[in-house]
Amino acid sequence: MPRKGWKKNPETGKYEAPEGLVETAPRKRHDPDEAPVDGFYRYDSVVNKEPGKRYYLLDDDDAIVKVAMGARMVERRPGGAKPLYDRGSDADSGYRIRGLTLYEMPESLAKRHDAMAVAAGADRMSIIRNEARRSPGGEYVEETVSA
């Protein structure tokens, strides 16, 4: 569909811009800065972190996956890692804030899981690129993809 004001040239069959029309550059996108859904990063802060451990605030569904990967719930103890805005009592076994529970995992194990996720993503991307190269108009390149 032609732009508003453009007319079809009967000789060429193409639509042409009206006389005196100045083409402008497309508008630049102005995306907002990244922010969590509720807008408060500060609630997700963990204090007194132990070196060599990675901390996660997880809901019950995500906790099942992280526990299977080797994470464990952080137990309450004096001077230990805890959420910045902890409102729980000493009777609680762990830390729970806004429906999320604090878990920890050794940094070496977390990095190993991160590397496996990056490798799996690279494999999927390689498959997509190969399919694009084999499609009409694409350039076919033989690549082997490890599973």
PyMOL commands that set and color helices and strands:
alter all, ss='L'
color gray80, all
select helices_A, chain A and resi 41-44+60-69+107-134
alter helices_A, ss='H'
color red, helices_A
select strands_A, chain A and resi 7-8+15-16+46-47+53-58+72-73+82-83+96-97+100-106
alter strands_A, ss='S'
color yellow, strands_A
deselect
rebuild
show_as cartoon
